[in-house]
Amino acid sequence: MTQMHFKNLQFLLILSLLMVSCNYTFAGNILIDNQFRTKTNINENWMYAETNVNSIADIRNYNNWVPLNLPHSWNADDATDLEPGYRRSASWYKKDLEIKTINKNQNYTLYFEGSNITTKVFVNGKEAGDHIGGYIGFNIDITNFITEGINEILVRVDNSYNIEVIPSQQSDFFIYGGITRDVWLLTTPKNNITSVQITTPKVSHKKASLKLKTFVENPNNVSKLSLQAILYNPSGKKIATKSILLTGNETEINFENIKNPELWDTKTPNLYTVQIHLISDKKIIDAIVEKVGFRWFEFKDNGPFYLNGKRLLLRGTHRHEEQAGVGPAMSNEQHRKDMESIKEMGANFVRLAHYPQDPEIYKACDELGILVWDELPWCRGGVGNETWKTNTKNQLKEMILQNYNHPSIIIWSLGNEMYWLPDFEDGDNPEKMNAFLTELNILSHKLDPSRKTAIRKYYEGAHIVDVFSPSIWSGWYSGSYKSYQKAIDTYKKEYKHFIHAEYGGSSHVGRHSENPITGEGLIQSESWEEEIVQTEVANIAQIGDWSENYIVDLFDWHLRISELDSTFVGNIQWAFKDFATPLRPENDIPYMNQKGVADRNGNPKDAYYVFKSYWSDQPFVYIESHTWTERQGPEKTPKTISVYSNCEKVGFYHNGKFLGEKQKDISKFPASGLTWDVNFTSGKNELVAVGIKQNGEKITDTLFVNYRYTKNDVAAKLNLSYKKLENGNYLVTATAVDPNGLQCLDYEKKVYFQCLEGGQALKNQGTPTGSETIAMANGKASIEIIPDGKNNLIRVMVLNQSFKGTYLTITTN
């Protein structure tokens, strides 16, 4: 934690304590009453009913309620189980909410951060409100429905197939059902500040201006109300105060000359704080606190991106909102961990795919210095009927107005692949599509003139929005990755504000190839053969090896190109983590899109370190690959070992012998020239890479590789083994072996695990060790077993069509 961040936290803590710990304090000659509004998390102690009944009477007769805490999704497991389809229906949630005393001068509101996809809320048997759309927060005013004491809250949430609500069911991700984010009870004074929109009309290194568009609710018609705004710098020092009398429900407060502003950028995300008071008769009757970031940006015509007057290469990734075991119902700690890992990788940009995400994500991006592409969930499905259009425009309004104040956001995306797979007849008609896209573009700029609009992969509408991303999947869905420069050179000329969103490919953790597909899209024969035979691949996604080696090379080439192109805006890798999708049941991990640089739990794959070697400032060194510890090849045939590092120099050792020191040079491929040819010895080999920092300090990475000169034969059976994990569970590993007992490093068929007794398999996780069905990686596959503690024996089985059943008994005592 930097000193600046520590000061920020200190300031906020002190400010929060002042807000809640005392009834009165003084600011100048103004008396402050700090007991004007509260925000209470009510995630705990809900009941859940998995039934789609419609009426209050029916749900009150339901007897199978299950206790749980929020957030929650009923698709957390069934989305990634082995059965086709997932539950698209309605469920109910219930909570007894105690309100000991009702203050008649306050409003009471339930705030849902997200509930997917349509929601109805009932309080004490009466409908209090509803909401359409699953990816943005909403308020339900319950003031007129509550009583002192226990109040019954019933919430009906429905994720049924509904073509009138985006995103389309044709999308390549699950539309999870449930109250998937936090829920809060809010209290505010009757006369209150309903919202504030923050804009920074003029920003330079020398001075900045700040405009606060403040909306006030005044049902009691209190006269002579005024607003006071106090601005604090990132260190917590008060630097300016403004006061203004209210003349209506909407008021602007302007700070015109803020000298030498501490700018918000991706390296130093400086955040100011503004506290706004609503004042009546010299007494504060309401107050809110917001963050302010001073920055300006520009997309140069047919050229790069500039932040605060300096060229910034956008180094991006994508994020889907889900995690193994919980689906989208992630904790704030899990959300934050994702963003911290993205930042640690060195990214300065994230596209939120393909919908607005949890408030914690925007907060983290503001604080960590990550620029944001926020996206309306118009993903596939074409244009719809009038109800569909109304719902879509409402979601755009909600996304912009709710996320307006975040300095990290620079783009409002209006959609992704929208024309594809229309849900309505003639829904992909370009004239209809463009007419509606134009409506959205106008609405977006009306609501927020300060930011850009964008779309991806709808070419007919590229001229409508400010920024456009075509589809370039060099080396995966078509072509070879060495054609990437040609592709971006073409699009830079064609589109005035071009950015490249989505590139990469799938990789199965632990799968490696001694001869990955080349950058020209060729499959080479193995080095055992005397003659080199090459086969050209038209679509690597379909017949490629899905090895980590190939994806490492693909990303390495893409990054080499983007980092060396001074006129390029930047690119956005797809995607940060593996995520679940109903469209990919045949994948190596069923129902998982495996294009992540981390698995679904956020554990880095090899590709993560490629990005880190180009982007990160935190010194590191990584030998490719820590999941490749069993290898084979002919004797006296050297293998090229790549080391990924951001150190200027790296030295390399094999079995204690120094093989030389090399200078990092990103113009060289692969691994920026940090490669060494190694003649492996039979048996255990020790590889050591030593990175040398600028100050001369050294960091090391060590890898042990078991190498053999004998090529395995065809798989003859599966063996099972186990080890006990620190969490008390057991990791059971299946290994395909040939008649001589050699691990079959070329065996990639799926295997099926089952825990027969003594525990249960950790399944439906969509992870390398949390899937009952999984393709082998270099002849190995594993699953975690959770003991039930009832007896001292666990029995596990693994099988596939070739091997009808192998059994393992574990004695646990």
HELIX and SHEET records of a PDB file:
HELIX    1   1 GLN A    3  SER A   21  1                                  19    
HELIX    2   2 ILE A   56  ARG A   60  1                                   5    
HELIX    3   3 ASN A  332  MET A  345  1                                  14    
HELIX    4   4 PRO A  359  LEU A  368  1                                  10    
HELIX    5   5 GLU A  386  ASN A  403  1                                  18    
HELIX    6   6 PRO A  430  LEU A  447  1                                  18    
HELIX    7   7 TYR A  459  GLY A  461  5                                   3    
HELIX    8   8 TYR A  481  SER A  483  5                                   3    
HELIX    9   9 TYR A  484  GLU A  494  1                                  11    
HELIX   10  10 ILE A  540  ILE A  543  1                                   4    
HELIX   11  11 GLU A  548  LEU A  564  1                                  17    
HELIX   12  12 ASP A  606  TRP A  615  1                                  10    
HELIX   13  13 ALA A  671  GLY A  673  5                                   3    
SHEET    1   A 6 TYR A  24  ALA A  27  0                                        
SHEET    2   A 6 ILE A  30  ASP A  33 -1                                        
SHEET    3   A 6 LYS A 283  VAL A 292  1                                        
SHEET    4   A 6 TYR A 272  SER A 280 -1                                        
SHEET    5   A 6 SER A 226  TYR A 232 -1                                        
SHEET    6   A 6 LYS A 238  LEU A 245 -1                                        
SHEET    1   B 4 THR A  38  ASN A  41  0                                        
SHEET    2   B 4 VAL A 183  PRO A 189 -1                                        
SHEET    3   B 4 GLN A 106  PHE A 112 -1                                        
SHEET    4   B 4 PHE A 138  ASP A 141 -1                                        
SHEET    1   C 6 VAL A  66  LEU A  68  0                                        
SHEET    2   C 6 TRP A  46  ALA A  49 -1                                        
SHEET    3   C 6 ALA A  90  ILE A  99 -1                                        
SHEET    4   C 6 GLY A 149  ASP A 158 -1                                        
SHEET    5   C 6 THR A 118  VAL A 123 -1                                        
SHEET    6   C 6 LYS A 126  ILE A 132 -1                                        
SHEET    1   D 3 ASN A 192  THR A 199  0                                        
SHEET    2   D 3 LYS A 207  GLU A 217 -1                                        
SHEET    3   D 3 GLU A 250  LYS A 259 -1                                        
SHEET    1   E 3 PHE A 297  PHE A 299  0                                        
SHEET    2   E 3 PHE A 305  LEU A 307 -1                                        
SHEET    3   E 3 LYS A 310  ARG A 311 -1                                        
SHEET    1   F 8 VAL A 467  SER A 469  0                                        
SHEET    2   F 8 LYS A 452  ARG A 456  1                                        
SHEET    3   F 8 ILE A 409  ASN A 416  1                                        
SHEET    4   F 8 LEU A 371  GLU A 375  1                                        
SHEET    5   F 8 PHE A 349  LEU A 352  1                                        
SHEET    6   F 8 LEU A 314  ARG A 319  1                                        
SHEET    7   F 8 GLY A 570  GLN A 573  1                                        
SHEET    8   F 8 HIS A 500  ALA A 501  1                                        
SHEET    1   G 2 LEU A 522  GLN A 524  0                                        
SHEET    2   G 2 GLN A 534  GLU A 536 -1                                        
SHEET    1   H 2 PHE A 579  ALA A 580  0                                        
SHEET    2   H 2 MET A 592  ASN A 593 -1                                        
SHEET    1   I 3 VAL A 621  ILE A 623  0                                        
SHEET    2   I 3 LYS A 639  SER A 645 -1                                        
SHEET    3   I 3 THR A 675  VAL A 678 -1                                        
SHEET    1   J 5 GLU A 630  GLN A 632  0                                        
SHEET    2   J 5 LYS A 698  ARG A 708  1                                        
SHEET    3   J 5 GLY A 683  ILE A 692 -1                                        
SHEET    4   J 5 LYS A 649  HIS A 654 -1                                        
SHEET    5   J 5 LYS A 657  GLN A 663 -1                                        
SHEET    1   K 4 LYS A 717  LYS A 724  0                                        
SHEET    2   K 4 TYR A 730  VAL A 737 -1                                        
SHEET    3   K 4 LYS A 780  PRO A 787 -1                                        
SHEET    4   K 4 GLY A 759  ALA A 761 -1                                        
SHEET    1   L 4 THR A 773  ALA A 775  0                                        
SHEET    2   L 4 LYS A 750  GLU A 757 -1                                        
SHEET    3   L 4 LEU A 793  LEU A 799 -1                                        
SHEET    4   L 4 THR A 806  THR A 811 -1                                        
END                                                                             
